[in-house]
Every structure is written in structure tokens, then in C-alpha cells.
């Protein structure tokens, strides 16, 4: 579960009641549901964490500030001794699925109740929202993420072992929009024989972007309810383009003759603008300019061409421009990107 609370109903430092409330709600549901389902369930040793999410902000590899964008609930292990009163194994499996979905929902519902103050924001689903107040931020759990994706019109894939055997490349074809880590975890779960339910592409809600999915053992109905966020795939793609730009910045002067200075200068500028467009608050714009500067300097040293000397000055100037904004406030766009209207 992930949440981004701007307001607090209880003191920010008092976190213990949140995790206690989760276990109390899960135990209450246990006592109510087992009688209706004709099950016997006794809780075992379980544990979980509720903590702040730390987001380090660095410049040139050195952490200069840490922000706390939200809080995270992670119920890492839940153990129950459960069986059907009539010895029906299928009923036991279905009950375990029911309990897992409910406990996953608690991972977003409990922090929402704890942090969202109805006097400062409108609660989700409020019958009489207060005009002028913003909507309260929503917590995210696996089942909540699947619900949000379904409401957006996304496809929801339930990949059983039969589906996986008939479509062994389904992760690469149907889930390509997700991050590498998400695809890798889903692939490992399918290879291990689990049933995976996941939405088609990442969702964004209350400042959080990522995926929510379940990994269920079909033989028991127990499993993991996971959320995962990140953007590593996009960053990797950007650096691939940066390397290509640096390569062509050397190649074009060899082919273009007298017009080489304008071509290399254009590629240097494109590197810098790319960094601003992708993430104006990171060091990407600085590194893209610096990489092209290094490529130009190497080409000048190897070929001793006056054209490359001009390209060195152009790319070096852009690298210094991007460095000028390196110490902007945390989360704020680089000054040079803002000046250019790209941040």
C-alpha cells in the first residue's frame, strides 16, 4: 500500500495505531466471515510494517536532501490456521482468496481513515462534499490498483497456468507497458506455477505511479498482493538515445564536411533539451550535455580538426548551462530548464 497524505487527523509521529488498526480489522473480519462461510480460522504469527517513504535527492551522486512524499504499509507475513468445517477443500481455497482480497483492501483503507481529515479534504465517495475543499488523496493497494485500472477501461489479465502455457510470451506481449521489475516478478511467479492477476499498464493516483497485481497459489488460494512503482525503463531508454546522439555527433563531422559544426552543435543542444524534457528536476540534463562534451573533446584530440574545436565549445557551454541549475530546490525544475520554458 502507498499513500500520500497532505493532512493528518492524528499526530504524524504516532504510527503504531495504524498497524494495530490493520490487524484489528483483519481479525474482526476473520471472526465475522468464518461463521458465515462455515470455516474454522485461528490466527498465527503475523507481522507487518508501516513507515515513511524516503526519497533521496542527489546531485552528481551525492545525496543533498531527503524528502518524505508519503507513507507505506507492508504486511509482509500473515499466517492463519484455516479449514472448512465440512472438509471441503474447494471451499477452503475460495475462503483463502476472499480473506486475501479483504486484507489487501485494508492496506489502503486503514491509512486513508487514519490520515485523511474530512475537515480539510473531501473523503472519497462523500455524499455531501464541501465546496472549496480538495479531494482527499487515495491510498493504493493491489486490489485498489486493479479497481482503478478497471475503472479507466484497462484490460485486467488473470493469467492461469493454462493461459500461460497457451501463451508463453504473454508477459512480453500483453504487459510490455509495465516496468522491467514488474514484468520480471510476474514472469517468475508464472514460472513458479502461480496465478497472476494484473492490469494492462501502470496507473497514476495521488502522486503514485505503478502497478498492482496478485500472485495466487491455485492449490491453496493464498498468495501475495503486491504494488510496485517506478520508472527505470524510461531512464534506460533515455540514456540509450544519449549514447546514440554522442556517437552521431562524431560521425556526422566525418561525413558532412564544412557543415559539421552546425550538425554537432544541433546534436549537443538536442541532448540538453532532451534532459530538460524528460526530467527537468534531475541531473539528467547535466549528464547528457557532459557526455556530448566528452565525445567532442575526444574527437578533437584524435582528429585535430578545427571543426571539432568549435563543437567542443558548443557542447561544453551547454553542459555548463545545465550545471548552473544543479542546486535548485528539491523537486524543483532546473533553473536553466525553466529559463528555456522546459521545466
C-alpha positions in Angstrom: 0.0 0.0 0.0 1.2 3.5 -0.7 -0.4 6.8 0.3 0.5 10.5 0.0 -1.2 12.2 2.9 -1.2 16.1 3.0 -3.2 16.3 6.2 -3.2 14.5 9.5 -6.1 13.6 11.7 -3.6 12.2 14.3 -0.1 13.3 15.3 2.4 12.5 12.4 4.8 10.8 14.8 2.2 8.4 16.2 2.3 5.5 13.7 1.6 2.5 15.9 -2.2 2.8 15.9 -2.2 2.4 12.1 -0.6 -1.0 12.0 -2.6 -2.1 15.1 -5.8 -1.0 13.3 -4.9 -3.1 10.3 -4.5 -6.3 12.4 -7.6 -5.4 14.5 -9.7 -5.0 11.3 -8.3 -8.2 9.8 -9.1 -10.2 13.0 -12.6 -8.7 13.1 -13.2 -9.8 9.5 -11.9 -13.3 10.5 -14.4 -13.7 13.3 -17.3 -12.5 11.2 -16.6 -14.3 7.9 -15.6 -17.7 9.2 -19.0 -18.3 10.7 -20.9 -17.3 7.6 -18.5 -19.4 5.4 -18.6 -22.4 7.7 -14.9 -22.2 8.2 -12.6 -22.5 11.2 -9.8 -19.9 11.3 -7.3 -19.3 14.0 -4.7 -16.5 13.6 -1.0 -17.4 13.7 2.2 -15.4 14.0 2.0 -12.4 11.6 3.9 -9.2 11.2 4.0 -6.0 9.1 5.5 -2.6 8.8 4.1 0.9 8.5 6.7 3.6 7.7 7.5 6.8 5.9 8.8 6.6 2.3 12.2 8.2 2.0 13.1 9.8 -1.4 16.8 10.9 -1.5 17.6 13.8 -3.9 21.2 13.8 -5.2 23.4 15.9 -7.3 26.3 14.2 -9.1 25.9 11.1 -7.0 25.8 12.9 -3.6 22.6 13.0 -1.6 21.9 16.6 -0.7 18.3 16.2 0.7 15.8 13.6 1.6 12.0 14.2 1.2 9.2 12.1 2.5 6.4 12.0 -0.2 4.2 9.6 1.6 3.8 6.5 3.9 3.9 2.8 3.1 2.1 -0.2 4.7 3.8 -3.5 4.1 2.2 -6.6 5.7 5.0 -9.0 4.9 3.6 -12.1 6.5 0.1 -13.3 7.5 -0.4 -16.8 8.9 -3.7 -18.4 9.7 -4.7 -22.0 10.5 -7.8 -22.5 8.5 -10.0 -25.3 7.3 -13.6 -26.0 6.2 -16.0 -27.5 8.8 -17.3 -29.9 6.2 -13.8 -30.8 5.0 -14.4 -29.2 1.6 -11.0 -28.3 0.1 -12.5 -26.1 -2.7 -14.4 -24.1 0.0 -11.1 -23.6 1.8 -9.3 -22.3 -1.3 -12.2 -19.9 -2.1 -12.2 -18.7 1.5 -8.4 -18.0 1.4 -8.9 -15.9 -1.7 -11.7 -13.9 0.0 -9.6 -13.2 3.0 -6.6 -12.2 0.9 -8.6 -9.7 -1.1 -10.1 -8.2 2.0 -6.7 -7.9 3.8 -5.2 -6.3 0.7 -8.0 -3.7 0.7 -7.3 -2.9 4.3 -3.8 -1.8 3.3 -5.2 1.3 1.5 -8.4 1.7 3.6 -6.8 1.9 7.1 -4.2 4.6 6.2 -6.9 6.6 4.4 -9.1 6.6 7.5 -6.1 7.5 9.7 -4.7 10.4 7.7 -7.5 12.0 5.7 -9.2 14.7 7.7 -12.8 15.4 6.4 -12.4 19.0 7.7 -9.6 19.6 5.3 -10.4 17.4 2.2 -13.4 15.6 0.8 -13.4 11.9 1.5 -13.8 9.6 -1.4 -17.4 8.8 -2.0 -18.6 11.5 0.3 -22.4 12.1 -0.1 -22.1 15.8 0.6 -18.7 17.1 -0.4 -17.7 20.5 0.9 -17.2 23.1 -1.8 -13.8 24.6 -2.0 -12.0 21.6 -0.4 -9.8 19.3 -2.5 -10.4 15.6 -2.8 -8.6 13.5 -0.2 -5.6 11.5 -1.6 -6.3 7.9 -2.1 -4.2 5.0 -0.7 -3.1 2.3 -3.1 -3.2 -1.4 -2.6 -3.1 -4.3 -5.0 -6.9 -4.6 -5.2 -7.3 -0.8 -5.3 -4.9 -0.5 -8.2 -6.8 -3.2 -10.1 -10.1 -1.4 -9.4 -8.7 1.9 -10.6 -7.3 0.3 -13.8 -10.7 -1.3 -14.5 -12.5 2.0 -14.0 -10.1 3.5 -16.5 -11.1 0.9 -19.1 -7.9 -1.1 -18.9 -7.9 -4.8 -19.5 -7.5 -6.9 -16.4 -5.5 -10.1 -17.1 -6.0 -13.2 -14.9 -3.1 -15.4 -16.1 -3.7 -19.0 -15.1 -1.3 -21.8 -15.8 -3.4 -22.9 -18.8 -3.4 -19.3 -20.2 0.4 -19.1 -19.6 1.0 -22.5 -21.3 -1.0 -21.4 -24.3 0.7 -18.0 -24.4 4.2 -18.4 -23.1 5.2 -14.9 -24.2 2.2 -13.2 -22.7 4.3 -11.1 -20.3 6.4 -9.6 -23.1 3.4 -9.0 -25.4 0.5 -8.1 -23.1 2.4 -6.4 -20.2 5.1 -4.5 -22.1 3.9 -1.2 -20.7 5.0 -2.2 -17.2 8.4 -1.7 -15.7 11.1 -4.3 -16.1 10.9 -5.2 -12.4 7.2 -5.7 -12.6 7.4 -7.9 -15.7 10.3 -9.9 -14.1 8.3 -10.6 -10.9 5.2 -11.6 -12.9 7.3 -13.9 -15.1 8.9 -15.5 -12.0 5.5 -16.1 -10.4 4.1 -17.7 -13.6 7.2 -19.9 -13.9 6.7 -21.0 -10.3 3.1 -22.1 -11.0 1.2 -19.2 -9.6 -1.9 -17.5 -11.0 -1.3 -13.7 -11.6 -3.9 -11.0 -11.9 -2.6 -7.7 -13.2 -3.9 -4.7 -15.2 -2.8 -3.8 -18.7 -0.5 -0.8 -17.9 0.7 1.4 -15.0 -1.8 3.7 -13.2 -1.2 7.1 -11.6 -3.1 8.1 -8.5 -2.4 10.7 -5.8 1.2 11.1 -6.9 2.0 7.4 -7.1 2.6 5.6 -10.4 3.0 1.9 -10.8 1.3 -1.5 -10.9 -0.8 -3.6 -8.5 -1.1 -7.3 -9.0 -1.8 -10.6 -7.2 0.2 -13.8 -7.2 -2.0 -16.7 -6.0 -1.2 -20.3 -5.4 -4.2 -22.1 -7.1 -3.8 -25.1 -4.8 -4.4 -23.1 -1.6 -5.8 -19.7 -2.6 -3.1 -18.0 -0.6 -0.6 -15.6 -2.2 0.9 -12.2 -2.4 -0.9 -8.9 -3.1 1.8 -6.6 -4.4 2.1 -2.9 -5.5 5.2 -1.8 -7.4 6.1 1.6 -8.8 9.0 3.1 -10.7 10.2 4.5 -14.0 13.6 2.7 -14.6 12.6 1.6 -18.0 12.2 5.2 -19.2 15.5 6.3 -17.9 17.3 3.4 -19.5 15.7 4.3 -22.9 16.8 7.9 -22.5 20.4 7.0 -21.9 20.4 4.8 -25.0 19.4 7.8 -27.0 22.0 9.9 -25.3 24.7 7.5 -26.3 23.4 7.4 -29.9 23.4 11.2 -30.0 27.0 11.3 -28.9 28.0 8.7 -31.5 26.4 10.6 -34.3 27.9 13.9 -33.1 31.3 12.3 -34.0 30.1 10.5 -37.1 28.4 13.5 -38.8 31.5 15.7 -39.0 33.3 13.0 -40.8 30.6 12.8 -43.4 29.3 16.4 -43.6 32.5 18.4 -44.2 32.1 22.1 -43.6 28.6 21.9 -42.2 29.8 19.6 -39.4 29.9 22.4 -36.8 26.2 23.1 -37.2 25.3 19.4 -37.1 27.3 18.6 -34.0 26.0 21.8 -32.3 22.5 20.7 -33.1 23.0 17.3 -31.5 24.6 18.9 -28.4 21.6 21.1 -28.0 19.2 18.2 -28.5 21.0 16.3 -25.8 20.5 19.1 -23.4 16.8 19.7 -24.3 16.1 16.0 -24.0 17.3 16.1 -20.4 15.0 19.0 -19.6 12.0 17.4 -21.3 12.4 14.0 -19.6 13.0 15.2 -16.1 13.9 18.8 -15.5 14.4 18.3 -11.8 17.1 15.6 -12.1 20.8 15.6 -13.1 19.9 14.1 -16.5 20.2 17.4 -18.4 23.7 17.9 -16.9 24.9 14.4 -17.7 23.6 14.5 -21.3 25.4 17.7 -22.0 28.6 16.4 -20.3 28.5 13.2 -22.3 28.4 15.0 -25.6 31.1 17.4 -24.4 33.4 14.4 -23.7 32.7 12.9 -27.1 33.5 16.2 -28.8 36.7 16.6 -26.8 37.8 13.0 -27.7 37.1 13.6 -31.4 39.1 16.8 -31.4 42.1 15.1 -29.7 42.0 12.2 -32.1 41.4 14.0 -35.4 42.8 17.5 -34.6 40.1 19.2 -36.6 39.2 22.8 -36.1 35.6 21.9 -36.7 35.6 19.7 -33.6 37.2 22.6 -31.6 34.0 24.6 -32.3 31.8 21.7 -31.3 33.8 21.3 -28.0 32.9 24.9 -27.1 29.3 24.5 -28.0 28.7 21.3 -26.1 30.8 22.5 -23.2 28.7 25.6 -22.9 25.5 23.7 -22.8 26.9 21.3 -20.2 27.8 24.4 -18.0 24.3 25.8 -18.6 22.7 22.6 -17.2 25.2 22.6 -14.3 24.1 26.1 -13.4 20.7 24.8 -12.3 22.1 21.8 -10.4 21.3 23.2 -7.0 17.7 24.1 -7.5 15.3 23.4 -4.6 14.4 19.7 -4.2 11.8 18.6 -6.7 12.0 22.0 -8.5 12.9 22.2 -12.2 16.5 23.2 -13.0 16.9 27.0 -13.4 18.2 26.6 -17.0 15.3 24.4 -17.9 12.8 26.9 -16.5 14.5 29.8 -18.4 14.1 27.8 -21.6 10.4 27.1 -20.8 11.1 23.3 -20.5 10.5 22.9 -16.8 
